[in-house]
Amino acid sequence: MYQAISFAAPAGAALLLTALLFRGVRTTIATYFAAGHNVETVQGAGTIAAAWIWVVALFFIPWICYQQGLIAFIPFVLCNALVLVGLAFLAPRILEVMPQGYTLPGYIGKRDGIMMEALVAVITVAAMAYIALLPLQAASNLVVYLSGWDRDTVILALAALIFIVACPRGLISSIATDIVKLAAVIIIVGLAAVAIAVALEKEGAGVLVRGLNGIRPPEAELFPLGLLLTFVLPSAINLFASGAMDGMLYQRLFAVRKVNVRRAFLWGAGIFLFVPLIMGTVGLLVAGLFGNLQLKPGSVEADLIAFTTIVKLVPQVPHILFATILIGAILATAVAALNAASTVAVNNFIRPLTLWWSGEDLTDVKAIGIAWGVMLLVLLLATTGARAQWDLFTWWLTAGAIRAVLLVPIVALILTSPVFLRSAVWWVVVTAIVSTLTYLLATETLVASNSGLSFYGEVLSTVPVSVHRVGVSYASIAAITTGLLCWGSMWIYRLSKT
């Protein structure tokens, strides 16, 4: 009974908060799936920053900075913020080629036909399922860590909570949770800053200096070439590919007023930058304070290293309150992922295929019903993945191997004329090979660093086959297959029309 109440209470609070935030806002079939350029600069910057703050910023960055040191700031702080800066400068071109569209598949459909639109839509929905998976797994890890409850029960309960919040208002629910999420993140980062200040007051600045190399040997280079090639490069590719394919960011791009889009993304990048900067510093702090804690990579303790450190250094903050705020912040990302997936599935898969097959558009009731069905399907995929209990960073690398293959063709299709399409398949081949090699080396480097190895030569010669490496090997094969199917089909389709 206690467990049921503990899950029902936040669900009710979430619904109440959503209702209060949008009193008087009328939800139509159009606003359920897309907001049409009516969000101002400040709100836009807030929702863009919030959409980009998720498991990577709150969980990965402290752990990776603890492991690798200051070098992790290059991809996870600098490149992470540059994704939003890059989208700020791509935004005018995106608005030019997609004046009526709300999604990348919609643009590809206008250029290359219904079948290509449907194919890219399926890939996008799968990507959104992955984005829902990570916060679901991270939140369930935290709940199980604090309560000891059955893991499967917790995952299903949190999935139900995500669905309840996402359903009533569609994209409006997503933007509402962005507002709540940003407030929660401000509290989290504020507490992290307090924890850093407490540690510096007690131990002095030397504690951060000791952590600059993470748990790598103090005499090791701060920015070794091996890690730049096998860790920084794949991570940066992953982040840029994520931004290019992120349906949530595209939704927000089309929600902000056209004249304010670039400014909103630049301001959003500035707001976002503080989060990985502070959370990464927490990781350096842990390395400087405690040294090598012998944490098993992928364990719950490793994923929650920032949370446990903050509550140790700032014991005045109730653990449950801090955990609730953190859970709310990361689950908001899953809500946004569900809304993005349902938008793409209805507008770029079901609706065009229905028009093509029967000549009739979907009714409002059917569209909403299909959207809810897609949300349930995405949650089913996410809960299945969360129950597999891969560590969070391995999930991130695995998805990166697939996204990296599509990065160059997607950006090129936005920036170039349709003539480029004939050579797109060659870009797929090149990027598939590069992403496969970089991601295999990345996982080997991580395994080596966990074993105490630090030199590039040792990484290449001594690392055994591991679960991480095998997982990304399969992902790389899937990446090549996905890329060739998608862009190869597009190429053949275009040639058949000429």
Secondary structure, DSSP 8 states (H G I E B T S, - for coil): -HHHHHHHHHHHHHHHHHHHHTTT----HHHHH---S-B-HHHHHHHHHHHH-SHIIIIIHHHHHHHHGGGGHIIIIIIHHHHHHHHHHHHHHHHHH-SS-SSHHHHHHHHH-HHHHHHHHHHHHHHHHHHHHHHHHHHHHHHHHHH---HHHHHHHHHHHHHHHHTTTTHHHHHHHHHHHHHHHHHHHHHHHHHHHHHHHHH-THHHHHTTTTTS-TTS-SS-HHHIIIIIHHHHHHHHHHHHH-HHHHHHHHHB-GGGHHHHHHHHHHHHHHHHHHHHHHHHHHHHHH------TTSHHHHTHHHHHHHHH-TTS-HHHHHHHHHHHHHHHHHHHHHHHHHHHIIIIIHHHHHHHHS----HHHHHHHHHHHHHHHHHHHHHHHHHT--HHHHHHHHHHHHHHHHHHHHHHHHS-GGGHHHHHHHHHHHHHHHHHHHHHHHHHHHHHHTT---HHHHHHH----HHHHHHHHHHHHHHHHHHHHHHHHHHHHHHH-
